[in-house]
Amino acid sequence: NMDHWGNEMFVTPGVIVDGELVTTNLVDINLGIRIMLGSSYYEDWVNEETFVAEDPLGNPVDKRHPWNQTTIPKPQKRDLEGGNYSWVMSPRWYDKRTGDNLALDTGGGALARLWATALAAKVNTPFVKATGQSVVINLPKTPNTPEQTLEWKVPQWSNAIERDRARIYFVAYSAAMALHFVDQAMNEVRAGRTKVFEDFEVPEEAIGCGFHEAVRGVLSHHLVIREGKIANYHPYPPTPWNGSPTDSYGTPGPYEDAVMGQPIFEENDQDSFRGIDIMRAVRSFDPCLPCGVHMYLGAGKTLRTVHQPMFGEHG
């Protein structure tokens, strides 16, 4: 029932390619995940144990799926000239239509959530409705604000401006959904249904996965249980998708792709160059790891190196 509960969520899961909603089926989304190397500080696990050959539905599970991943670190000197340069692996999604391994990004969170929800047109509550091309948000009157209706429309582009703009709309989306959740919770309480968890026993043998929306986008967990214990476990939060390096097929990650050919509007001269356009593009994804932006000029001259920890400049 993974596909069913996924499509009942109040943010619709989905894969969007070139503006087209390819699928909202969490089974397909899960099985399409591939963890690639190419520019990462790890040995390949192609000759290691295969934990899961097929899922309970009989679908084959790829060797590069997180269920079958074995992490083998290989520390080495950073090589920016065609070698390895990152501790981040390269998550990709296999598109069965084309055979391509796609470097999908999570839109910094809000952009992808609104986009997939809008196109799927499945969410329909008293306060939020997905139309197929937009999301309509109805906020009721409060003591300090009038009743108002907002509409987020699918944009022409996926870029820094749209990632930032979507975050503002998603604040309203979250507030409207919170009202719906309170209404539903009160209905449950009035009906005497106050149980909030289910008892469970850890199985002897099982595989499992869970998909959630973290602040920056999709967060998935992939687990293999043997003899009642964790045999293999790999989580994939948003930043490995967004911050992934170039993979073994030569496909750059979303951060890299976003700054390739980046127009430079900064008017400072070379000695005062700050690279704000480049940093703005990267930061619009809201990285959840210490972020270093290195800028060079000419024959390897370092203009400026800026490191920003995940908790802020002074965090």
Buried (B, 14 or more C-beta within 10 A) or exposed (E): EBBEEBBEBBBBBBBBBEEEBBBBBBBBBBBBBBBBBBBBBBBBBEEBEBBBEEBEEEEEBBBBBBBBBBEEEEEEEEEEEEEBBBEBBBBBBBBEEEEBBBBBBBBBBBBBBBBBBBBBBBBEBEBBBBBEEBBBBBBEEEEEEEEEEBBBEBBEEBBBEBBBBBBEBBEBBBEBBEBBEEEEEEEEEEEEEEEEEEEEEEEEEEBEBEBEBBBBBBBBBBBBBBEEEEBBBBEBBBBBBBBBBBBBEEBBBBBBBBBEEBEEEEEEEEEEBEBEBBBBBBBBBBBBBEBEBEBEEEEEEEBEEEEBEEEEEEE
